Amino acid sequence: MPRSADLSLADFAAALASLNPSPGGSCASAVPGALAAALVAMVARQTTANDPFTDLAYDMEPVAVEADELRAELLAVVEEDIRAFERVTSARRAARSGETQAAYRAALEPPLRVCELSLRILELAVDVAERGHPYAAPDAGAAALLAAAALESAALSAQLELSPVHDERFRAARVGEVARARGRARALRASALAAVDEKLESPRARTHVVHG
């Protein structure tokens, strides 16, 4: 079977819709995060193309490169999540408690990784919303919304994966980690959308992007 990242969007959606529990919500949460990263990269590159001789253009290229890397990492998490689910299934069949608990912990890592990566994408979305080309402001806003949705969705999956873990200290630490990420994400989302609204209300937002 091909990697999920190599499937067409239609085929991946069909896999999600099937009776098979994997790929599921945890895998799906990585997709809006990857799309958000792609939009951040696009806004950064549009800004560079339209102001090619400014310091801003110089600053935006590393943003685009980092966003590309984040997109690739998120798509890789999809495969990690599928493997983690398979490990849980195998451990349950073996009915060995130690292995099962280890598998539960491992299954938690992909959604936590989606939260972490999505949070960074949100930070970059705020940056391009504030400093990017006004014409691309809606794309920066879409990036923030998608990254926030990815994080919230992954947080739900993390909550599910934590429920069978016996180690209370481990669970409490991860619950706190997710709660902090969600709080930070909400603040970043609000900042990005405020910057987008300000750009859209400006007359300059009606200027057209000139592609180099």
Secondary structure, 3 states (H helix, E strand, C coil): CCCHHHCCHHHHHHHHHCCCCCCCHHHHHHHHHHHHHHHHHHHHHHHHHHCCCCHHHHHHHHHHHHHHHHHHHHHHHHHHHHHHHHHHHHHHHHCCHHHHHHHHHHHHHHHHHHHHHHHHHHHHHHHHHHHCCHHHHHHHHHHHHHHHHHHHHHHHHHHHHHCCCCCHHHHHHHHHHHHHHHHHHHHHHHHHHHHHHHHHCCHHHHCCCCCC
